[in-house]
Amino acid sequence: MDTQTTGAASSRTDASSAGKGPTQGFLSDVATIRARARKHIEDGAVTENYDADRATVLKLLNEALATELVCVLRYRRHHFMAKGIHAEPIAAEFKVHADEEQAHADRIAARIVQLGGEPDFSPDGLSARSHSEYVAPNGLTDMIRENLIAERIAIESYREMIQYMGERDPTTRRILEEILAVEEEHADELADMLSKE
């Protein structure tokens, strides 16, 4: 460790141990953080320095939740309805995707609660809140195509939500980024299936 790094570490330690002023100009002093934490404790994880518009974030997350739930229902139907000589491995993949979409829905619902909201699981208006559509074709190729379209819609939606979150809500952004990565995998797998049909 060079002397410049040692000096910086030492000044951070001195400032924080003294309980005075911001540390290196980016962190509030401990007394201020403690005082802010005692205010509005009923808000749980949402503190005063939460920069996003919570109402907007909750609306977007409930739309994402509806999208995931519609995807679960569509994939499950396709899992059970897939028929034909090549259907078995594709039906199994639909089931895997359905389970992963359910896990996404659960993560989103948990985040909504952390932000002080209520996850909307009501079936009334579910398809209207969802970005993707519930399409129930019977042919295997059409099932793959509709699921791929839905994944592409989810990918675009999540990218826009992530861009909106930016640094305003890094936790929600990270959750959405992780979900987006799985949706991209789904789209890639479905495109590969489609090319083999």
Phi and psi in degrees as a GROMACS rama.xvg file:
@    title "Ramachandran Plot"
@    xaxis  label "Phi"
@    yaxis  label "Psi"
@TYPE xy
-80.1111  169.353  ASP-2
-68.0048  -31.3012  THR-3
-64.3225  -45.0409  GLN-4
-64.3765  -42.6139  THR-5
-61.3121  -41.6999  THR-6
-63.7989  -40.2876  GLY-7
-65.1634  -43.0879  ALA-8
-63.7212  -39.7486  ALA-9
-65.1515  -42.5254  SER-10
-66.9565  -33.9345  SER-11
-65.156  -42.479  ARG-12
-63.8071  -43.7922  THR-13
-62.8628  -44.4426  ASP-14
-65.7291  -42.9252  ALA-15
-73.7188  -34.5511  SER-16
-72.018  -27.5061  SER-17
-78.4781  -16.9255  ALA-18
71.2177  22.4027  GLY-19
-113.054  144.836  LYS-20
53.4038  165.751  GLY-21
-69.3928  144.4  PRO-22
-82.0233  117.001  THR-23
53.6748  25.4627  GLN-24
75.2923  7.26384  GLY-25
-126.824  -14.0491  PHE-26
-119.309  132.148  LEU-27
-63.1804  155.335  SER-28
-67.7693  155.698  ASP-29
-60.4299  -37.9426  VAL-30
-62.4855  -40.1509  ALA-31
-66.4821  -43.7554  THR-32
-60.1215  -44.6163  ILE-33
-62.0694  -43.4118  ARG-34
-64.6728  -42.6927  ALA-35
-65.6919  -36.368  ARG-36
-64.2439  -28.3827  ALA-37
-78.2072  -18.1403  ARG-38
-83.7064  144.126  LYS-39
51.0072  44.892  HIS-40
-64.0754  -19.2018  ILE-41
-67.1999  -12.9266  GLU-42
-80.9363  -1.62273  ASP-43
58.3405  -118.21  GLY-44
-74.697  -14.8571  ALA-45
-88.1159  110.687  VAL-46
-102.059  176.675  THR-47
-60.6265  -29.4479  GLU-48
-91.3891  16.4418  ASN-49
-70.1448  117.086  TYR-50
-91.2541  -15.9026  ASP-51
-80.8907  160.184  ALA-52
-79.1847  106.079  ASP-53
-59.2879  -38.3405  ARG-54
-61.5689  -41.564  ALA-55
-66.7278  -44.0161  THR-56
-61.9658  -43.815  VAL-57
-64.157  -38.6329  LEU-58
-62.7403  -47.0538  LYS-59
-62.371  -41.4508  LEU-60
-67.7521  -37.0528  LEU-61
-68.9426  -31.7022  ASN-62
-67.3768  -41.553  GLU-63
-63.753  -39.624  ALA-64
-60.955  -46.7143  LEU-65
-61.7688  -40.1796  ALA-66
-60.7031  -45.2896  THR-67
-65.2324  -41.1304  GLU-68
-65.5433  -39.9056  LEU-69
-63.7687  -39.4172  VAL-70
-64.4036  -40.0653  CYS-71
-58.3118  -49.0218  VAL-72
-63.1466  -42.6217  LEU-73
-65.8185  -47.1203  ARG-74
-62.4208  -40.0911  TYR-75
-65.6443  -42.9053  ARG-76
-59.8904  -46.2363  ARG-77
-64.1792  -34.619  HIS-78
-58.9725  -45.6669  HIS-79
-79.15  -27.4923  PHE-80
-92.9325  -10.3431  MET-81
-62.5019  128.969  ALA-82
-138.365  154.387  LYS-83
124.378  173.475  GLY-84
-64.7592  -30.8676  ILE-85
-101.482  9.16472  HIS-86
-71.7479  -36.0013  ALA-87
-56.747  -52.4573  GLU-88
-66.6211  -33.1193  PRO-89
-70.4095  -41.5332  ILE-90
-60.7528  -40.3423  ALA-91
-63.3353  -39.0388  ALA-92
-67.6724  -37.8637  GLU-93
-58.2766  -40.2183  PHE-94
-65.129  -42.81  LYS-95
-59.9343  -46.0755  VAL-96
-62.4147  -41.5616  HIS-97
-59.2168  -43.8992  ALA-98
-64.9858  -39.3015  ASP-99
-68.8951  -37.1714  GLU-100
-65.5672  -36.366  GLU-101
-64.3162  -40.129  GLN-102
-63.1419  -38.1593  ALA-103
-62.2507  -45.9526  HIS-104
-58.41  -41.8913  ALA-105
-63.9644  -42.5287  ASP-106
-63.8224  -42.3958  ARG-107
-65.764  -43.3568  ILE-108
-61.2085  -41.4371  ALA-109
-63.2656  -39.6405  ALA-110
-67.7727  -38.8867  ARG-111
-57.6521  -44.315  ILE-112
-65.0901  -42.0638  VAL-113
-57.9214  -33.6837  GLN-114
-86.9927  7.56128  LEU-115
85.2805  14.5667  GLY-116
-103.13  -173.947  GLY-117
-125.425  122.162  GLU-118
-67.7051  132.991  PRO-119
-94.3668  98.4072  ASP-120
-97.6776  6.29504  PHE-121
-61.419  129.804  SER-122
-68.75  -22.2622  PRO-123
-66.9791  118.364  ASP-124
79.6507  8.15201  GLY-125
-56.835  -48.8215  LEU-126
-67.8248  -29.547  SER-127
-70.2963  -33.5416  ALA-128
-78.4518  -24.5778  ARG-129
-75.2005  142.806  SER-130
-78.1282  -35.1698  HIS-131
-90.7839  164.23  SER-132
-104.163  154.914  GLU-133
-95.3025  105.77  TYR-134
-117.89  134.904  VAL-135
-122.455  64.3458  ALA-136
-72.834  161.205  PRO-137
-98.7162  -28.3594  ASN-138
-76.889  143.104  GLY-139
-60.2279  -44.4654  LEU-140
-62.3375  -41.9477  THR-141
-66.843  -34.7836  ASP-142
-61.7118  -47.7969  MET-143
-60.0825  -46.5314  ILE-144
-60.2646  -46.6755  ARG-145
-64.8155  -38.575  GLU-146
-67.0589  -37.2967  ASN-147
-65.4442  -42.5744  LEU-148
-59.3855  -44.8158  ILE-149
-62.4683  -39.9032  ALA-150
-65.2151  -39.6751  GLU-151
-65.8664  -36.0598  ARG-152
-64.2815  -45.5967  ILE-153
-61.1597  -41.9933  ALA-154
-59.4148  -48.4964  ILE-155
-63.4374  -42.6576  GLU-156
-61.5004  -47.5497  SER-157
-64.9944  -38.1747  TYR-158
-61.0223  -41.9935  ARG-159
-67.65  -40.3139  GLU-160
-63.5352  -42.0329  MET-161
-61.7793  -43.2807  ILE-162
-61.9641  -41.3778  GLN-163
-62.547  -44.2846  TYR-164
-62.1631  -44.0368  MET-165
44.3075  -127.476  GLY-166
-93.7982  -0.592889  GLU-167
-66.7276  -36.7863  ARG-168
-146.174  80.7472  ASP-169
-65.1447  -28.63  PRO-170
-68.7206  -48.2875  THR-171
-63.1692  -40.5852  THR-172
-57.6396  -46.0395  ARG-173
-63.2857  -42.4785  ARG-174
-59.8916  -46.1123  ILE-175
-66.8183  -36.2727  LEU-176
-63.3677  -40.8604  GLU-177
-66.6337  -40.3852  GLU-178
-65.514  -43.0883  ILE-179
-56.6024  -41.9765  LEU-180
-59.7173  -39.1134  ALA-181
-70.5382  -39.4658  VAL-182
-62.713  -37.4163  GLU-183
-65.3484  -38.7446  GLU-184
-61.9543  -44.3476  GLU-185
-58.1288  -47.1467  HIS-186
-61.6016  -40.5276  ALA-187
-63.8463  -44.1455  ASP-188
-63.6058  -42.414  GLU-189
-67.632  -39.4506  LEU-190
-62.5938  -38.3622  ALA-191
-65.4126  -42.8212  ASP-192
-59.9081  -44.1436  MET-193
-62.6795  -37.3212  LEU-194
-68.4948  -20.3366  SER-195
-94.5485  -8.86039  LYS-196
